[in-house]
Amino acid sequence: MSTQLEALPYRHVLTLPTEPSAVRMARETAELALTEWGIGLRHPAVGPALLVLSELVTNSVRHAAVRSPQLTVVYAAGRDCFAFAVHDRHPYRPPLHGAVTATGTSGTTGAGLRTVMELVLGLGGTAVVRADADGGGKSIWITLPL
């Protein structure tokens, strides 16, 4: 997928407290944004994208809340691409691509990230973990073709 994230014409940023209600709010905001941008909620990539988004926000709530009282979700889209990032201020960067080959949940990556990666790769998308410049947080960017 050759789409540059900076070139995507639609963008929305949402900052939420790192608490369980953030999962629902992030998902509902994604649905509203996609509809506003003319991307039908019945598009085959939307259901998996919402599941991936929910899992990433859930991970921030479960694992980063102690160090990150807020999380930020960035949504972006274009004619042929939907991208989103979940950002928190916890420094741990999970090994996303190792998640696909992990065989148990006792390692550093759990079943949720395996599911995320299987969905993303199955749709021909990409997943990248980007550290903050100061190393004190990270964003997990997901890009999916539409």
Long-range contacts (C-beta under 8 A, 24 or more apart in sequence): 1-81, 1-124, 1-125, 1-126, 1-143, 1-145, 3-78, 3-80, 3-81, 3-83, 3-143, 5-76, 5-83, 5-141, 5-143, 7-78, 8-76, 8-77, 8-78, 8-81, 8-83, 9-77, 9-78, 10-37, 10-75, 10-76, 10-77, 10-78, 11-74, 11-75, 11-76, 12-74, 12-75, 12-76, 13-72, 13-73, 13-74, 13-75, 14-72, 14-73, 14-74, 14-75, 15-70, 15-71, 15-72, 16-70, 16-71, 16-72, 16-73, 17-69, 17-70, 18-60, 18-61, 18-64, 18-65, 18-68, 18-69, 18-70, 18-71, 18-88, 19-61, 19-65, 20-61, 22-57, 22-60, 22-61, 22-71, 23-54, 23-57, 23-58, 23-61, 26-53, 26-54, 26-57, 26-73, 26-86, 27-53, 27-54, 27-57, 29-73, 29-75, 30-73, 30-75, 30-84, 33-75, 33-77, 34-77, 34-82, 37-77, 39-77, 39-82, 39-146, 43-146, 45-82, 45-123, 45-144, 45-145, 45-146, 46-82, 48-119, 48-122, 48-123, 48-144, 49-82, 49-84, 49-142, 49-144, 51-115, 51-119, 52-116, 52-119, 52-120, 52-142, 53-84, 53-86, 53-142, 55-112, 55-113, 55-115, 55-116, 56-86, 56-116, 56-140, 56-142, 57-86, 58-112, 59-86, 59-94, 59-112, 59-113, 60-86, 60-88, 60-90, 63-90, 63-92, 64-88, 64-89, 64-90, 64-92, 66-90, 67-91, 68-137, 74-139, 77-146, 79-146, 80-145, 80-146, 81-143, 81-144, 81-145, 81-146, 82-143, 82-144, 82-146, 83-141, 83-142, 83-143, 83-144, 84-141, 84-142, 85-130, 85-139, 85-140, 85-141, 85-142, 86-139, 86-140, 87-137, 87-138, 87-139, 87-140, 88-137, 88-138, 89-132, 89-136, 89-137, 90-137, 90-138, 91-131, 91-135, 91-136, 91-137, 91-138, 92-138, 93-129, 93-131, 93-138, 94-129, 94-140, 96-127, 96-128, 96-129, 96-140, 97-127, 116-142, 120-144
